[in-house]
Amino acid sequence: MNETDKDKEIALNFNPGLSTPWIDMFNISMRVDGQCLVRFITELPEGAFEQSRIMTNKEHLQKFIDVLCPALDYYPEKKKEKKKKKST
């Protein structure tokens, strides 16, 4: 490891007090200023319950997705836009 790699290392401190909830789905809301709200939701017979939420910026969320896709070996394709029919 060279000097620049050592300078970039960040210690990861774990919080043993955090719970690990089961998550069935998540929702992402984007703001016009590049901030993102990510909500994690669990579905139960009684209804859907929000378990946690995080705020981050678009760049950090893109990095998260860049790590998530290879981990799952899943690379979604952008949906094709439907062509509008011309009225005559």
ChimeraX attribute file (.defattr): number of C-alpha atoms within 10 A of each C-alpha:
attribute: neighborCount
match mode: 1-to-1
recipient: residues
	/A:1	5
	/A:2	6
	/A:3	7
	/A:4	8
	/A:5	8
	/A:6	9
	/A:7	8
	/A:8	8
	/A:9	8
	/A:10	7
	/A:11	6
	/A:12	6
	/A:13	6
	/A:14	7
	/A:15	7
	/A:16	6
	/A:17	6
	/A:18	7
	/A:19	7
	/A:20	7
	/A:21	11
	/A:22	11
	/A:23	15
	/A:24	12
	/A:25	12
	/A:26	14
	/A:27	10
	/A:28	14
	/A:29	10
	/A:30	14
	/A:31	11
	/A:32	6
	/A:33	8
	/A:34	10
	/A:35	15
	/A:36	19
	/A:37	16
	/A:38	16
	/A:39	17
	/A:40	18
	/A:41	19
	/A:42	16
	/A:43	13
	/A:44	9
	/A:45	5
	/A:46	6
	/A:47	7
	/A:48	12
	/A:49	13
	/A:50	13
	/A:51	14
	/A:52	13
	/A:53	13
	/A:54	10
	/A:55	15
	/A:56	13
	/A:57	14
	/A:58	16
	/A:59	12
	/A:60	13
	/A:61	16
	/A:62	11
	/A:63	10
	/A:64	11
	/A:65	13
	/A:66	12
	/A:67	10
	/A:68	13
	/A:69	12
	/A:70	10
	/A:71	9
	/A:72	8
	/A:73	8
	/A:74	9
	/A:75	11
	/A:76	7
	/A:77	6
	/A:78	6
	/A:79	6
	/A:80	6
	/A:81	6
	/A:82	6
	/A:83	6
	/A:84	6
	/A:85	6
	/A:86	5
	/A:87	4
	/A:88	3
